[in-house]
Amino acid sequence: MNRPLPPYVNRDLSWMEFNRRVLEEAQDADNPLLERAKFLAIVSSNLDEFMSVRMAGIQDQMKAGYTKKDFTGYTPAGLWKRLIKRTGQMVQDQYRTFREVMRGLAKEGISFRNINELNATQTKAIDDYFYEIVFPVLTPMAVDQSRPFPLLHTKELYLAVLLNQQDQPPEDEPFFAIVQVPSILQRFVVVPGRTGSKKSEFVLLEDLIERHIDTLFNGYAPIAVHPFRLTRNADLTLNEEGAEDLLEEIEKELRRRRWGMPVRVEYAKGMHPYALQLLKEELELSDNMFEIDGPLDLSFLMRFAGSLPGYDTLRFERMEPAYPSEFEHSDDMFATLRQQDVLTYHPYESFEAVNDFVTDAAHDPDVLAIKMTLYRVSGQSALVQALASAAEDGKQVTVVVELKARFDEERNIAWARQLEKAGCHVVYGLVGLKTHAKILLVVRREQQMLRRYVHVGTGNYNDNTAKLYTDFGLFTSHPVIGADASALFNEITGYSSPYEWKAFGVAPTDLKEKLFELIDREKAHAAEGRPARIIAKMNSLSHQEMIDKLYEASQAGVRIDLIVRGVCCLRPGVPGQSENIRVISIVDRFLEHSRIMVFHNGGEDEVFLSSADWMTRNLTRRIELLCPVFDPSLRRMLLNVIELNLKDNVKARELLPSGAYERTPLTGEPLRSQFVAKRIRVWKR
């Protein structure tokens, strides 16, 4: 007799399924070889973050003796055990794929070589590189009674070195030392080509250091040298209410992150048992240690694959983002927006339109104020430069900088200080809430009145990720949206009574309730026998109340299509529970990042852009935004994109009731939604 399925899929197990889909892209022989290498790098980076945040949190719960089951039915200990097993399987598959990709690259003339296989000229060249560049940076760290075990930095690569002193009896314990592989140097070292050869050959930096390890320990003979890598707990624990200065408190916490509890150790296959046991004892780890059959930390493949000159046939076809046609032939973006709203679709359309919007506002004498949220920005942000320039010109510039954007805290602190120095009003948001909404407001004086221009996005104001993520941005001068935008900034930066939003839904105050009302309206249509449909595209779905609400709608006869790239705790296709719900995930060249919600509304479709996934943190612990798209032609564009996603039969995977995913059956002509979407006219018609 089959046991009934639990109503929910566990969030962390669902995330493992997502990273498995990323790995499948590395395994897909239809993808170019260097792109497959990049997907391998993404798998590693994803696992790093998962270990340092999610697994670290589970570890903390176990150490605290927490045994209560979560809403999906797992205790911390039970979940930890299952995740360790899944991770081990994934890592084995990842390195099996790595070897396959490396064999393919070798056939194309790109290879990592064993140093012993190099000829005399090549060997001399890399040896010279070691002595001139690498050796001066290295620091051997001995471990003995007078020199305790050193602080190991998270996600850095180290060599564990065992040594014997000259004339030391073989039964004596070996000496132990650690050498950090300097991350400031490139992980892959170029080997000069052989005479007449056009091949690109490389050696790994850790192999080069191992070759010369004796130069760091005069008088000692190396017995064994093996790479290893530690991942620490990277979650910040902030006392925001007790902090006198949030910026200083986060800086302190970032320094404490260096001493986060060890969560995972990766070590090279065949590591000497003595060295391995010593690491286990010092780091107090036993079951989250992974033996790796290949180079540790494959995230270096991202830079490697992107840095090789030539080899264009081994990459995706280069795509140049188009400048939005609505602005292309206009010298005045504000004049354009007085006539029409504009929707931009990144990365197919250029993020330069956003940069130009802020730059134009910064230099326009009629612009009085610019207000903006910054969650993640690029290292050389044109937006930040424009905001600083506007403030220096005397404009009122207010920037809500989210200091708690995970792993971007240090960069955001630097931006905050730069903006303050230029004269901007920098606000760090509200205590206990991350500001995740993506909104930009320009206030302009026009003919004895003020007009507001607004940009609302589904993604961050980051021109780098805008080339890699699919996101939408809405430019508008609609007065209702403008009024709501002003009220939102007033709530964030000052004291304000609860505002009656005319257009927006805002978390944590009313976004969840607004979404529930929209879902209930579709239920009512279904009860009356009218067509009822919900389409929602997002990154993650894990909020229990939201899932229950979608189950209710399904049971009432509402047809629901969900496009959820990553975590999905909803279990679709279960009779009596969710038989009217379909869930797909698209993993392809670009990271699907946009959040779009469509409610059929009896044939008068209402379409929204949002910054929020349907997760507990987004709906209850963040300032998030849901913005309607009023222009009928723009709603049609968004529906075109949604329909493309739903028809994808090349890169879409469908979530099964079991919690596993399978590729959408290829029926009819192949349709790869990202490749169709790059033809702008397809979705703008």
C-alpha positions in Angstrom: 0.0 0.0 0.0 1.4 3.4 -1.0 1.7 6.0 1.7 0.1 9.3 0.9 2.5 12.1 0.0 3.1 14.8 2.5 1.4 18.1 1.5 4.7 20.0 1.2 8.2 19.5 -0.3 11.1 20.4 2.0 12.7 23.7 1.1 16.3 22.4 1.3 15.6 19.2 -0.5 13.9 21.3 -3.2 17.0 23.5 -3.4 19.1 20.3 -4.0 16.8 19.5 -6.9 17.4 23.0 -8.3 21.2 22.6 -8.1 20.8 19.3 -9.8 19.1 21.1 -12.7 22.0 23.4 -12.9 24.3 20.4 -13.0 22.2 18.9 -15.8 23.1 22.0 -17.9 26.8 21.1 -17.4 26.0 17.6 -18.5 24.0 18.7 -21.6 26.1 17.9 -24.7 24.0 20.4 -26.7 25.5 23.2 -24.6 28.9 24.5 -25.8 31.9 23.1 -23.8 33.0 26.3 -22.2 29.4 27.1 -21.2 29.2 23.6 -19.6 32.3 24.5 -17.6 30.6 27.6 -16.4 27.6 25.6 -15.2 30.0 23.4 -13.2 31.4 26.6 -11.6 27.8 27.7 -10.7 27.1 24.3 -9.1 30.1 24.9 -6.8 29.2 28.5 -6.0 25.7 27.4 -5.2 26.8 24.7 -2.9 29.2 27.1 -1.1 26.4 29.4 -0.2 24.0 26.6 0.7 26.6 25.1 3.1 27.5 28.4 4.7 23.9 29.5 5.2 21.3 26.7 5.1 23.4 23.8 6.3 25.0 26.2 8.9 21.5 27.0 10.2 20.6 23.3 10.5 23.9 22.7 12.3 23.1 25.5 14.8 19.7 23.9 15.5 21.2 20.5 16.2 23.8 22.0 18.5 21.0 23.8 20.4 19.2 20.5 20.8 16.3 21.5 18.6 14.2 18.5 17.7 10.9 19.9 16.5 9.8 19.0 13.0 9.3 21.8 10.4 6.1 22.1 8.4 7.4 19.6 5.9 7.9 17.0 8.5 11.7 17.0 9.0 13.7 17.4 12.2 17.1 19.2 11.9 19.0 16.0 12.4 16.9 14.0 9.9 17.2 16.7 7.3 21.0 17.1 7.9 21.5 13.4 7.3 19.5 13.4 4.1 21.2 16.5 2.8 24.7 15.1 3.4 23.8 12.0 1.4 22.3 14.1 -1.5 25.3 16.4 -1.5 27.8 13.5 -1.7 25.9 12.1 -4.7 25.8 15.5 -6.4 29.5 16.1 -5.9 30.4 12.7 -7.4 28.2 13.5 -10.4 29.7 17.0 -10.7 33.3 15.7 -10.9 32.3 12.9 -13.3 30.9 15.6 -15.5 34.1 17.7 -14.9 36.2 14.9 -16.3 33.9 14.5 -19.3 34.0 18.3 -20.0 37.8 18.3 -19.6 38.2 15.4 -22.1 36.0 17.4 -24.6 38.1 20.6 -24.1 41.3 18.6 -24.6 40.1 17.5 -28.0 39.7 21.2 -28.8 43.2 22.0 -27.7 42.5 23.2 -24.1 43.9 21.2 -21.3 45.2 21.2 -17.7 48.6 19.4 -17.7 50.4 17.3 -15.2 53.6 19.2 -14.5 55.7 16.1 -15.0 54.5 15.8 -18.6 55.8 19.3 -19.7 58.9 19.6 -21.8 62.1 21.4 -20.5 61.2 24.8 -21.9 57.7 24.7 -20.4 59.0 23.5 -17.1 61.5 26.3 -16.9 58.8 28.9 -17.7 56.5 27.8 -14.9 59.3 27.4 -12.4 60.4 31.0 -13.2 56.8 32.1 -12.6 56.8 30.3 -9.2 60.0 32.0 -8.0 59.2 35.4 -9.4 55.4 35.7 -8.6 54.2 32.9 -6.3 57.0 32.2 -3.8 57.1 35.8 -2.4 53.4 35.6 -1.5 53.5 32.2 0.2 53.5 31.8 4.0 54.2 28.4 5.6 52.3 27.9 8.9 53.8 25.2 11.1 51.5 23.6 13.7 53.2 22.5 16.9 53.2 23.2 20.7 54.4 26.8 20.3 52.4 27.5 17.1 48.7 26.6 17.5 46.5 25.6 14.6 46.0 28.8 12.5 42.7 30.5 11.7 41.6 29.1 8.4 39.5 31.5 6.2 36.3 30.3 4.8 36.3 29.0 1.2 40.0 29.5 0.7 42.2 26.8 -0.7 45.0 25.3 1.5 47.7 22.7 1.3 48.1 20.3 4.2 51.8 19.4 4.3 53.4 16.5 6.2 57.1 16.6 6.7 60.0 14.6 8.2 63.1 16.1 9.6 66.4 14.8 8.3 67.4 11.6 10.2 64.0 11.4 11.9 63.0 7.8 12.9 60.2 6.6 10.7 58.0 5.7 13.7 57.9 9.3 14.9 54.9 11.4 14.2 55.4 13.7 11.1 55.5 17.4 11.4 52.4 19.2 10.1 52.1 22.6 8.3 49.6 24.5 6.3 50.2 26.7 3.2 47.5 28.9 1.8 47.1 28.9 -2.0 47.0 32.6 -2.6 43.6 33.6 -3.9 45.0 36.9 -5.1 46.8 35.0 -7.9 45.0 33.3 -10.8 44.2 29.7 -10.1 45.3 28.5 -13.5 48.8 29.2 -14.7 49.4 29.5 -18.5 52.0 27.1 -19.9 53.9 28.4 -22.9 52.9 26.5 -26.0 55.0 23.9 -27.6 56.8 24.8 -30.8 54.4 24.7 -33.7 51.4 24.0 -31.4 48.2 26.1 -31.1 47.1 24.4 -28.0 46.2 26.3 -24.8 47.8 24.5 -21.8 47.6 25.3 -18.1 48.7 23.9 -14.7 46.8 24.5 -11.5 48.4 26.9 -9.0 48.3 24.3 -6.2 50.1 21.8 -8.3 52.9 24.3 -9.0 53.2 25.1 -5.3 53.3 21.4 -4.4 56.1 20.9 -6.9 58.2 23.5 -5.0 56.9 22.8 -1.5 60.4 21.9 -0.2 61.6 25.5 -0.8 59.3 26.6 2.1 60.7 24.0 4.6 64.5 23.9 4.5 65.9 20.9 6.3 62.6 18.9 6.1 61.5 16.4 3.6 57.9 16.5 2.4 56.0 13.2 2.9 52.6 14.3 1.6 50.9 17.4 0.2 47.2 17.5 -0.2 44.7 20.4 -0.9 41.8 21.0 1.4 39.1 23.7 1.9 36.9 24.8 4.8 33.5 26.4 4.7 32.3 28.3 7.7 29.0 29.6 9.0 28.5 32.9 7.1 25.1 34.0 8.6 25.1 37.3 10.3 23.6 37.6 13.7 22.7 41.2 14.3 21.2 42.9 17.3 19.7 45.8 15.2 17.6 47.2 18.0 20.5 47.4 20.4 22.9 48.8 17.8 23.8 52.5 18.1 25.2 52.5 14.6 24.0 49.8 12.2 26.9 50.3 9.8 29.4 49.8 12.6 27.5 46.8 13.9 27.6 45.1 10.5 31.3 45.8 10.1 31.9 44.1 13.5 29.8 41.1 12.5 31.6 40.8 9.2 34.8 40.5 11.1 33.2 37.8 13.3 32.2 35.9 10.2 35.9 34.9 9.8 35.5 32.9 13.0 32.2 31.3 12.0 31.8 27.6 13.0 33.2 25.1 10.5 30.4 23.5 8.5 32.2 21.6 5.7 35.6 20.4 4.7 36.5 19.3 1.2 39.8 17.4 0.8 41.7 15.8 -2.1 41.3 12.1 -2.8 44.0 10.1 -1.1 44.8 12.6 1.7 47.2 11.1 4.2 45.2 9.6 7.1 47.3 11.5 9.7 46.6 14.9 8.1 42.9 14.0 7.7 42.5 13.0 11.3 44.2 16.1 12.5 41.8 18.3 10.4 38.8 16.4 11.9 40.0 16.9 15.4 40.9 20.6 15.0 37.8 21.6 13.1 35.5 19.3 15.1 33.8 17.8 12.0 33.1 14.2 11.2 30.2 13.7 8.7 30.3 16.8 6.6 33.7 16.0 5.0 33.9 15.3 1.3 36.7 13.5 -0.5 37.1 15.2 -3.9 38.4 13.3 -6.9 39.7 16.3 -8.9 40.5 20.0 -8.3 38.8 21.5 -5.3 36.4 24.4 -5.8 35.4 24.3 -9.4 34.1 27.9 -9.2 37.4 29.0 -10.8 36.1 27.6 -14.1 33.9 30.7 -14.4 36.8 33.0 -14.8 38.8 30.3 -16.7 36.0 29.8 -19.3 35.5 33.5 -19.7 39.2 34.5 -20.0 40.3 32.3 -22.9 40.7 34.4 -26.1 39.2 32.9 -29.2 37.3 29.6 -29.0 34.0 31.4 -29.8 32.6 28.1 -31.2 32.8 26.7 -27.7 30.6 29.5 -26.2 27.0 30.6 -26.7 26.6 33.1 -29.5 27.4 36.6 -28.3 24.3 38.7 -27.6 24.4 42.5 -27.7 21.5 43.9 -25.7 19.3 46.3 -27.7 18.7 49.8 -26.4 14.9 50.1 -25.8 13.4 51.3 -29.0 11.0 53.7 -27.1 14.1 55.7 -25.9 16.4 55.1 -28.8 15.3 58.0 -31.0 14.4 60.4 -28.1 16.6 63.0 -26.7 14.3 63.5 -23.7 13.4 60.4 -21.7 11.0 62.4 -19.6 9.1 63.6 -22.6 8.8 60.0 -23.8 7.4 58.9 -20.4 4.8 61.7 -20.4 3.4 60.1 -23.5 3.7 56.4 -22.7 5.0 53.8 -20.1 8.0 51.8 -21.2 8.8 48.2 -20.3 12.4 46.9 -20.6 13.4 43.2 -20.6 16.9 42.5 -19.5 19.3 41.1 -20.7 17.8 41.3 -24.2 17.4 45.1 -23.7 20.2 47.2 -22.3 20.4 48.3 -18.6 22.0 51.5 -20.0 18.5 52.9 -20.2 18.3 52.8 -16.4 21.8 54.4 -16.1 20.7 57.1 -18.6 17.5 57.8 -16.7 19.4 58.5 -13.5 22.2 60.4 -15.3 19.7 62.6 -17.2 17.9 63.3 -13.9 21.2 64.1 -12.2 22.0 66.8 -14.8 18.5 68.1 -15.4 18.1 71.5 -13.7 14.3 70.9 -13.4 14.8 67.7 -11.3 14.4 68.5 -7.6 14.8 65.1 -6.0 15.9 61.5 -6.7 15.1 58.7 -4.4 16.3 55.1 -4.9 16.7 51.7 -3.2 20.0 49.9 -3.6 20.2 46.2 -2.7 23.1 44.9 -4.9 25.0 47.1 -7.2 28.1 46.4 -9.4 31.7 47.2 -8.5 31.8 50.2 -10.9 28.2 51.4 -10.7 27.3 54.3 -13.1 24.2 54.7 -11.0 26.1 55.5 -7.8 28.3 58.0 -9.7 25.2 59.7 -11.1 23.5 59.9 -7.7 26.7 61.4 -6.2 26.9 63.9 -9.0 23.2 64.9 -8.4 23.8 65.5 -4.7 26.9 67.5 -5.5 24.8 69.7 -7.8 22.5 70.5 -4.9 19.6 68.1 -5.7 17.8 66.3 -2.9 19.1 62.7 -3.2 17.9 60.0 -0.9 19.4 56.5 -1.1 18.1 53.5 0.9 21.1 51.2 1.0 20.5 47.7 2.3 23.6 46.9 4.4 22.4 43.3 5.1 22.4 42.1 1.5 24.1 38.7 2.1 27.7 38.6 0.8 27.5 42.1 -0.5 27.6 43.8 2.9 31.2 45.1 2.5 30.6 46.6 -1.0 27.3 48.2 0.2 29.1 49.8 3.2 31.7 51.3 0.8 28.9 52.7 -1.5 27.1 54.1 1.5 30.1 56.0 2.7 30.8 57.3 -0.8 27.3 58.5 -1.2 27.3 60.2 2.2 30.5 61.9 1.3 28.9 63.3 -1.9 26.0 64.8 0.1 23.3 62.1 -0.4 20.9 61.3 2.4 21.7 57.6 3.1 19.2 55.5 5.0 19.7 52.0 6.1 16.0 51.0 6.1 13.9 49.9 9.1 15.0 47.8 12.0 14.5 44.1 11.5 13.6 44.4 7.8 15.7 44.1 4.7 14.8 46.6 2.0 14.5 44.4 -1.1 12.1 46.5 -3.2 13.6 47.9 -6.4 12.3 51.3 -7.0 13.6 54.7 -8.3 11.7 58.0 -8.0 12.5 61.2 -9.8 10.6 64.4 -8.9 10.7 67.1 -11.6 9.3 70.6 -11.8 7.2 71.1 -15.0 5.0 74.1 -15.8 4.3 75.2 -12.2 3.6 71.7 -11.0 5.6 68.6 -9.9 5.6 65.4 -11.9 6.9 62.1 -10.6 8.7 59.6 -12.8 9.2 56.1 -11.5 11.2 53.0 -12.3 10.1 49.7 -10.7 12.2 46.6 -11.3 12.1 42.9 -10.6 15.9 42.8 -10.2 18.7 44.7 -8.6 20.1 47.9 -9.9 23.3 46.1 -11.0 24.5 46.5 -14.6 26.6 43.4 -14.4 23.9 41.0 -13.4 21.5 42.7 -15.8 23.6 41.0 -18.5 23.1 37.6 -16.9 19.7 37.6 -15.3 16.3 37.9 -16.9 14.4 40.8 -15.3 11.8 43.5 -16.2 11.8 47.2 -15.5 8.8 49.5 -15.8 9.3 53.2 -16.5 6.2 55.3 -15.8 4.9 58.7 -15.0 1.5 57.4 -13.9 0.3 59.7 -11.1 -1.1 56.9 -8.9 2.1 54.9 -9.0 4.1 58.2 -8.4 2.0 59.0 -5.3 2.5 55.5 -4.0 6.2 55.7 -4.6 6.5 58.9 -2.6 4.5 57.4 0.2 6.8 54.3 0.2 10.0 56.3 0.6 8.3 58.4 3.3 7.5 55.2 5.2 11.1 54.0 4.9 12.9 57.2 5.7 10.6 58.9 8.2 7.6 58.4 10.6 4.4 57.7 8.8 1.0 56.3 9.6 -0.1 53.2 7.6 -0.8 54.4 4.0 -3.8 53.4 1.9 -1.9 52.1 -1.1 -3.7 53.0 -4.4 -1.7 50.7 -6.6 1.1 49.0 -4.7 1.2 46.0 -2.5 3.9 46.4 0.1 5.4 43.9 2.4 5.5 43.3 5.3 2.3 45.3 5.9 -0.2 44.2 3.2 1.4 42.4 0.3 0.4 39.0 1.5 -3.2 40.1 2.1 -3.4 41.7 -1.3 -2.2 38.5 -3.0 -4.7 36.5 -1.0 -7.5 38.8 -2.1 -6.5 38.4 -5.7 -6.4 34.6 -5.3 -9.8 34.7 -3.5 -11.2 36.7 -6.4 -10.2 33.9 -8.9 -11.8 31.4 -6.5 -15.0 33.4 -6.6 -14.9 33.4 -10.5 -14.4 29.7 -10.5 -17.3 29.2 -8.1 -19.5 31.2 -10.5 -18.5 29.0 -13.4 -16.4 31.7 -15.1 -12.8 31.2 -16.4 -10.4 31.5 -13.5 -6.6 31.4 -13.9 -3.5 32.4 -12.0 0.0 32.5 -13.5 3.0 33.4 -11.3 6.6 33.5 -12.1 9.2 33.8 -9.4 12.5 32.4 -8.0 11.2 30.5 -5.0 7.9 29.4 -3.3 8.1 28.3 0.3 5.5 30.2 2.4 3.2 27.7 3.9 0.1 30.0 4.1 0.6 30.9 0.4 0.9 27.3 -0.6 -2.3 26.5 1.3 -4.1 29.4 -0.4 -3.0 28.0 -3.8 -4.2 24.6 -2.8 -7.6 26.1 -1.9 -7.8 27.8 -5.3 -6.9 24.6 -7.1 -9.6 22.7 -5.2 -12.1 25.5 -6.2 -11.3 24.9 -9.9 -8.8 27.7 -10.5 -6.2 26.8 -13.2 -2.8 27.7 -11.8 0.5 27.8 -13.7 3.7 28.5 -11.6 7.1 29.1 -13.2 9.4 28.7 -10.2 13.1 28.6 -11.0 14.5 27.4 -7.7 12.9 26.2 -4.4 9.3 25.1 -4.6 7.6 23.6 -1.5 4.3 23.2 -3.2 3.5 19.7 -4.4 1.5 19.9 -7.7 -0.7 17.3 -9.4 -2.0 15.7 -6.2 -5.7 14.6 -6.6 -8.0 16.5 -4.2 -5.2 18.9 -3.3 -3.4 20.4 -6.3 -4.6 18.7 -9.5 -5.1 22.0 -11.2 -1.6 23.3 -10.5 1.3 22.9 -12.8 4.9 23.9 -11.8 7.8 24.3 -14.2 11.3 25.5 -13.8 13.5 26.9 -16.5 17.3 26.7 -16.2 19.2 28.0 -19.2 21.9 30.4 -20.3 20.5 33.3 -18.3 19.3 33.1 -14.7 15.5 33.4 -14.7 15.0 36.1 -12.0 11.8 38.1 -12.9 8.7 38.1 -10.7 5.5 38.4 -12.6 2.0 37.7 -11.4 -1.1 37.4 -13.6 -4.7 37.1 -12.4 -7.3 36.5 -15.1 -10.0 38.6 -13.4 -12.8 37.3 -15.6 -11.1 38.1 -18.8 -9.7 41.5 -17.7 -6.2 40.3 -16.9 -4.4 42.1 -14.1 -0.6 41.9 -14.4 1.9 42.8 -11.7 5.7 43.1 -11.4 7.2 42.4 -8.1 10.5 42.2 -6.2 9.1 39.5 -3.9 9.3 35.7 -4.1 6.6 33.9 -2.2 8.8 33.0 0.7 8.3 33.7 4.4 11.2 36.1 4.5 9.9 38.1 1.5 6.3 38.4 2.8 7.0 39.0 6.5 10.6 40.2 7.0 11.4 42.4 4.0 10.2 45.6 2.4 8.9 44.3 -0.9 6.9 45.7 -3.7 4.1 44.6 -6.0 3.4 47.1 -8.8 0.5 46.9 -11.3 1.1 47.3 -15.0 -1.6 49.7 -16.2 -0.7 50.0 -19.9 -2.7 47.3 -21.9 0.1 47.0 -24.5 2.7 46.4 -21.8 0.5 43.8 -20.1 0.3 42.0 -23.5 4.1 42.0 -23.7 4.4 40.4 -20.3 1.8 37.8 -21.2 3.7 37.0 -24.4 6.8 36.3 -22.3 4.8 34.2 -19.8 3.3 32.2 -22.7 6.8 31.6 -24.1 7.9 30.3 -20.8 5.0 28.0 -20.5 5.5 26.6 -24.0 9.3 25.9 -23.4 9.9 22.3 -24.2 13.7 22.4 -24.4 14.9 23.8 -21.0 11.7 23.6 -18.9 11.4 20.9 -16.3 8.1 20.0 -14.7 7.8 19.4 -11.0 6.2 16.0 -10.3 4.1 15.1 -7.2 7.0 13.2 -5.9 9.2 16.3 -5.6 11.4 15.3 -8.5 11.6 17.1 -11.8 11.5 15.8 -15.4 12.1 17.5 -18.7 9.0 18.8 -20.4 8.1 16.3 -23.2 9.3 17.6 -26.6 6.1 17.7 -28.7 6.0 19.5 -31.9 8.6 22.1 -32.8 11.4 22.7 -30.2 10.8 26.0 -28.3 13.6 27.3 -26.1 12.0 30.4 -24.5 15.3 32.3 -23.8 16.5 31.9 -27.4 13.1 33.0 -28.8 12.9 36.0 -26.4 16.2 37.4 -27.6 14.3 38.3 -30.8 12.8 41.4 -29.2 9.9 41.7 -31.6 8.5 38.3 -30.5 7.4 39.7 -27.2 6.9 43.3 -28.1 4.5 42.7 -30.9 
